[in-house]
Amino acid sequence: MNNPPTVLAFQGHEGAYSHLACTKVFPGIPTQACLTFADAMETVERGEADMAMIPVENSTAGRVEEIYRQLPKTSLHIIGEHFEPVNHCLMAIKGSHIDNIKTVASHPQALAQCSLHTKQLGMQPQATLDTAGAALEVSQRRDPNHGAIASSLAAELYDLAILQDNFQDVDGNTTRFLILSREHTIPVREVGKKYITSFLFTVRNIPSALYKGMGGFATNGVNMVKLESYTPGGRMIATQFHVDCEAHPDDRNMILAMEELAYFAKDIRMLGTYLASPYRDLD
């Protein structure tokens, strides 16, 4: 990864899980809260922040769809990844009780990760732009019947009571974050280290193009750890793919796989090569 940033952008209010991830990866580095994911990326593109910490998928709720649609629109590069264990907390104003809560607000991803618990408790979910914003609203409304699902950091920042810790439905709930930067230098390949290479492509309009293009990774022994598809620009005439591979661009097998892909794909864009998180080696 490049040198530590002097300013790190994230989406949401202070106390959001993205903010928490920033403090874990870059402790003591100033952060800048942004309204949307696009705002956070544009803040880096304009040079107002050096890097952005962006959530891309969750082990329970799946991918953050918006991110895969925003990445092709930016000129940013992926320079790192971080896996953050998520501890959702059910919180409300001090003096409230869990039996009082009728409505609970949070980001749609967090609501999805806690849907069984909220349903069992008869709480009505309400979607907000981010988890910490929901906590801030609870502190401002002062309604003992309204709660939020957010981080313990948000509860601390907004002086709320945590009614239940580990409120998520599944133990081991984890979010993967991408670290984005304007500049990216491919790290020098070192023996014994594992790398992730991310790129985008669109298949050519020929029969079995995707199957044949991906076949080069199988025959050359390149481990593809993610393949995401979506239709860019709201049009139904082409499909774009996002790929993460456990490989370095200088690996001989990766070179051969990319050469084969080039026969069947177009608009190949390398997003970045970065060290794989140690989290990937956990059982």
Secondary structure, DSSP 8 states (H G I E B T S, - for coil): --S--SSEEEESSTTSHHHHHHHHHSTT--EEEESSHHHHHHHHHTTSSSEEEEEEEETTTEE-HHHHHHGGGS--EEEEEEEEE---EEEESTT--GGG--EEEE-HHHHHHTHHHHHHTT-EEEE-S-HHHHHHHHHHH--TTEEEEE-HHHHHHTT-EEEESS-SSSTT-EEEEEEEES--------TT--EEEEEEEEE-SSTTHHHHHHHHHHHTT-EEEEEEEE-GGG-SS--EEEEEEE--TTSHHHHHHHHHHHHHEEEEEEEEEEE--GGGG--
